[in-house]
């Protein structure tokens, strides 16, 4: 059983729904809740209103991520904002040697997805001509790790020496610093360390782009710095939580720096949004996915979701999804203030790698998991496995097929084995790995957690648990600083 869109995007739920799995009766019991959830999504699209949602400051706040695929003046993404992104592309192409993307949470995870899909693992080893004039890209600010930050600085200093020797010019580095407040400890500590070191190094020219809250009346720390220093600015918009910002300038600024097809990405998200406006659950991928996963959890105890894409460069999709599911649905209290401690636990896996490390647990461990596969139907550059050693029968037997065919046989075998032992699993299939279908997938997952939040009666758009440790961490840092000053 599967739901297939006109684009070719497919949700195969045969191993998740039916006798011995999530049943028709299970979904029937949620019929009224699903109608209310669908109506809530309609209201969200039209007004930005989500019942009981407040900002971290306890103020009413619109939820606007469903607006992001629609490029219109007055929207988060507009013809004028896309024009500025194109200008950024024109600036970095041929003029910037290195971009360092500095962010954490959605400001890192979403950007890493776009980079992996567009560039792959060996982008920085290619020549500038092979990169079509686009810069090398490094990520920082996603942890407070002195070794990795120091290694990045030393690497860029070495790159500048090589460039000076061969081309007799300085290395041009763009720091793309992303923080809504400008006070994000992880990102801003790395930014200050890297910025200071590179500014002092004679062989490196540094420029900065600030991606932050655009509010002029209540300027963030990063906003004030950008105005004072004359840095170009892009927006972390209100109404779009970090885990949804891959569809905004948070993700699209990095996309502009690598030649990623922004229009196709947003078109894929837009077409998925239109599909998710269907009130028929069997034709609405996000509502169907949410209902099946919610029922699997609440009626069958399958409250762990293993996101297992098949393909190395899709692992970051799984890591992005971990934040989306964890922050959106892991909530202590429901919308009425009752303690419910709701939330399915997400886990990262990648096929075939983790068939050799996790599948034993998936196959024979506790009956508490749904394994969610992602597969690519047609790979751009497939390779045939040659009959290199015909004398070795076991190796000869696997020759003559493409690597993608072998990959899919492995995935199917995993799915079949899991299903044979009452292990729930499902599969999202993308016709190709490109910007359009990536936009479809990420948007469907984002909309799915919005539906599930309504089914579970929790606010899928706040993150009070994250604020808890931040309130503790601030005073601890001040105490540490005071203690050092007293010595």
N, C-alpha and C positions, 0 to 999 in steps of 0.2 A: 504494500500500500504506500502511495506516495502522493505528494502535492507538487505539481510541476507548473511553474510560471511560463509565460510566453518567452521570456528571456532564456529559458533553459534551466534556470535555478530550480533545484529539486530538493524537497525534504522527504526522505524515505523513512517512514516511521513503522515499517512492517514488524520490526523486532521490539517495538515499544507499545503497540496497541493491538488488542485482540485477546483471545482466550488465554488465560494464564499471565496476562500482562495488564496494562491499563485497559479497562473494559468500557464498553458503551454505557453501561450503568454508572460507572465512575464519572464519566463526562456528563451524563444526564443529570447527575446530582448537583453539578455546578452550573446548570443551564441558566438560572436566573443571575448568578454571580457573573457569569461570562457576559450576559447582556449588559449588566451594570458596568463591567470593566470596559466593554466596547464603547459604551456611551461616554464613559469617563475619558477615553482616548479621543473621542470626537470633540468633547468640550476642551480638552487640553490643546488640540490642534487649533481650535477656533479662538480660544481666549487665553491660553497659557495657564489656566486654572487647574490645579489638582487639589482635591479635598484634603484639608488638614496639613498641607505642605507649608512649612515656614523655613526661612533662611536660618543659617547658624546663629544669627543674632536675634532670632525669634520674631522676625518681621515677615509679613506676607511677601511671597516671591513667586514670580511667574516661572513656569517650566517651558522652555522655548526650543528644546533640541529638535522637535518635530518640524520646526520652521527652517532648519538649516539646509535641507536639500533644495529649497525653493529660492532661486536667485532673483530677487526683486529689490528695487529701491525701498529702503526702510526696513528690510530684513537684515538678519545677522550676516548673511552672504548676499551681496548686491552686485550689479554690474560695476559699480565704482570700486567696491572692495576687491573684486576679481581683477580689475584693471591694475590696482596697486600690487596685487600678487604677481601679475605679469611683469610689472616694472621691476619687482624684486628678482624675478627670473632673469630678466634682461641685464640686471646689474651684476648678479653673481656669475653668470655665464661668461667665462673668459676673463673676468676681473677679480675673482676671489679664488684663492687656492684651497682654503680649508674653511668649512663651517663646523663650529662646535655647537651642537644643540644641547641646551642646558635646561633641564626640567625634571620633574618627578611625578609619579602617578600618571594620570592621563596625559600630562605634558611630556612624558617620556614614552609610555607604553604605546599610545596611538601613533606617535611619530616613528617609533621603531618598526611598527607594522608596515607603514608606508615605505620606509627605507628598505626593509627586507624584500618586499614584493617588487619594488622598482629596481633595486640595486644589487641585492644579493651579497654574499659574504666577501667577495674579492674586489669590490668597487674601488677601494682606496689603493689597490695595487695596479689598477689600470692606468694607462697614460691619460693625460688630459684630453687628447684627441679621441681616445677610446671612450671616454666619459662624455663626449660631445661638448666639451668645454665646461662641464659642470664641476664643482669643487669636490674634494674629498670631504667626508662627513665623519665626525666623531660625536659620541654622546658622553655627557658629563652631567653632574648635578642630580643624578638619580641615586646617589648614596654619599655618605660622608666618609669616604675611604681615602686616607692620605696616600696610600701606595698608588692606587690607580690614577688619582689626580696628579701626583708627582710624575708618574710615568707618561701621562699625556703631555704635560709641560715639557719634559725632557725630549719626548718624541718630536714635538713641534719645533723645539730649538734645533734638533738634529736636521729636521726637514729644511729649516731655514738656512743652515750651513751648506747643505747640498745645493739648494737653489742658488745661493749666493755664488758658489763655486762655478756652477754651470751657466747661469743666466745673469749673473752680476746684478741681482735685484733682491729686494726684501720679500719675505713670505707674507702674503695678505691673508689674514685670519678674520673671519666674521664670527662673533659670539652671539648666538641667537638665544637670549635669556628669557625664559618663560616662567612667569609667576604672577598670579592674579594680585596678590598683596604686595609683592616685592619683599616680603619678610620670610619667605619659605626657607627654613634653616638649611636644608640639604642643598637646594639649588643656589641660594645666594652665597653660602659659604664657599662653594666650589667656584662660583662666578668671581667672587672677590679674590680668591687665591690665584685663579688662572689669569684674570684680567691684570692683576698687579704684576705677576711674573712676566707675562708677555709684553706689557707696556714697557718694562725695564729692559727687555732684551733688544739689542740694537738691530738685529736682523729681521724683526717682525713688525709689521704694521697691523694694528688692531682696529676693527670697527665693531660697533655693538648695535644690535636691533633688540628693542625691548617689546615683549609681548605681555601686556598687563591690562588691568582694569582701565578702561578709557575714561572713567568718570573724572571730569575736570573740577567739580565742586569739592569732592572728597578724594583728593589725589593720593594714590598709593605711594609707598616709598620708591618703588621702581619708576612710577610715573614722574615723580618729582625729579629723580635722577636723570631720566631721559630728557626732560625739558631743560634741566640745567646744563646737561652735557651736549644737547643737540642730537641725541640719538633718534633715528627713525622709530616709529611705534606702530604696533599692531595690537589687536584687541583680544583680551580674554573676556568674552561677553557675559553680561548678567543673564541668569536664567538657564545657563548650560553648565552643569556640573562637570568637573574635570574628566570624568570617565566617558563623557559624551563629546568632548571637545575636538576629537579627531576630525569632525565635520566643520570646524570653525578655523579661524586664523591660527589657533594654537597648533593644529596639525598642518594646515594648508601653507603656513610660512615655510616649514621644512619641505613640504611637497614642492613648493615653488623653487627651492634651492637644488632639487635633484631632477627636475623635468618630469615630475609625476603628472599624469593627466587629471587635473583637478575637475574639469568639466565632466568628464566621464564618470569620475568617482561620485560626484554629487548627483549626476543623472541616475546612476545605479541606486543610490539611496532614495531618490525621488520616486523612481518606479516601484521600489519596494514599499515605500510609504503608501503609494496608491493601492497596491495589492493588499496592504494591511488595513485599508479602509473598508474592505469587504466584511459584511456582518455575518457571512457564512463561515463558521469556524474551519470548515474543510477547504476553504479557498483563501484563508488568511494565515500566512505562515507564522506570524508572530503570535497570534492568539492560539493557534493550534499547538505550537511549541510550548508556550507558557502553560496551557491547560494540561498537556500530557506530562510535563515535568512536575507541575504542581501536584497532580493526581498521583504520579509515581512516588512522590515524596510523602504526601499526607495519607494516602490510603495503602501504600505498599512499602513504606519505610525506605525508599530509595532516595535518600536525601544527600547523596554525594554525586556530583556530576564531573566525570572525567572528560575534559575537552581534548580530543585526540585527533588533530589534523594529520593527514598523511602527506608529508613533504616538509623538508627542513626549514624552508623559508616561511612556513605557516606556523611555526612554533610560537612566534611572537603574537599571532592572532590568539592563541590559547592563553598566553600571558596577559594580553589586553582583556580578554574575557574574564579572567580571574578577578581583576579589579571590578569590572562591570557587575558581575554577579555578587561578589562579596560585599561591596559597599552599598549596592542598591538594595539588597534583600536581607542582609544580616542585621536584624533589628531586634532590640530587646522589648520594645513596646509597640503596640499597634496604634492605629489612628485615634482610638478612643482612650489611649493612655494605659491600657491593660497590658501587663507583662505577658509576652507570648514567646520571646526568645526564638523568633523565626529565622530561618535561613538555611538554604542548601549549601553544602561545602563544595567549592570548586577545586579541581586538581588539574595540573598541567601534565600532558603527555604528548608524545609525537610518534607517529608510526613511520617506519617499522621499528625505530629505535627502542621504544618502550614495550614492544611485544616481548623483548628479551630482558625486561627488567620489572615491569609492572603487571604484565598479563597474568602471571600466576595468581596474584591477588584478585585481579578482576574476574578470573575464571573460577576460582575456588574459595575466595575469601567471603566475608560477610555479604549477605544479599542486601546491600545498602547503596548500590551504585547504578547510575545510568552512564553508559559510555557513549559519548557523542562524537562521531567521526565527521571529518570534513575531507572531501576528496575533490580532485581536479579531473575532469573528464578528458581534456585534451591538453597535453603539455606542449609548450612552444618548441622546445628543443629536446626531443626524445632521443634515446640512444638504444641501439640494438645490442643485446648481450651476445658476444661472438663465441664461436666454438673454438676457443683458443687451445684447449687441451682435449682433443677428441679421444685420447686414450683413457681419460678419466671419465667414466660413464656418468657419475653423479653430476659432474660439472657440465658434461655434454648435454645432459637432460634439461638443464635450465637455459641453454643457449637457443638463439633463434627468435626469442621474444624480446620486446622492448622493456626497458626498465620500468616504464609507467605501467605496462601490462603486469609485470611481476609485482609491482607495488600494489596494484588493485587486487590481484589474486591473494596477496597477503592480507589486505584489509578485509576482503570478503571472507576469507578463512577465519579470521579473528571474529568477525561479526557472527558467522554461522556457529562457531564453537561456543561463543558466549550465549547465543540464543538457545542452543541445545541444552544448556545447563541453567535455564531460567534467569539469565543475565540480560537485563534490559539494555538495548542500544539502538541508536538511530544514526542517520547520515545526512549531512548537507552536501549536495554535489554542485560544484561550480563548473559550467561548461569550459571555461578557461580561467587562468590566473591572470586577471588584468584589473585595471582600476574600476571599471564598471561593475564587475561581479564582486569585487572586494567591497565596494560601496553597498551593494545589495546585502551581502552577508553581515557586515558590521551593523548596518542600520536595522536589519531584522532582529539581531540579537539585542540591540538597544531597546527597540520597541517591545520585544518579548519580556524584558524585565519590567517594563512599565505595566504591561498586562498582569504579570505575576504579582507585582506590588498590590494591585487592586484585588486580586484573588485572595492574597494573604492578609489584606487590610493593613499593610504597612506602607510607610512613605518611602518609595523607591528613589527619591531624589534628595534626601538629606544624608548626613553622615555624622551623627553626633558622637559615635564611638571614636572617630578620628580626632575630634575636637578635645576629647577627654585627655589623651596623652599630651596634646599640645599645651593644655593648661598647666600640666604638671612640669613639662619640659622647660618652659620659659623661666620660671623661678629657679629651677635647678641650674640652668646656665648662668643666671645672674649670680647665684651663690658661688659657683665655680670661679667666675671672673673676680668676685670680691675676695675670695680666698687667695687667688693668685696675686692680686694687688697687695694683699696684706703681708705677703712673704718678703 
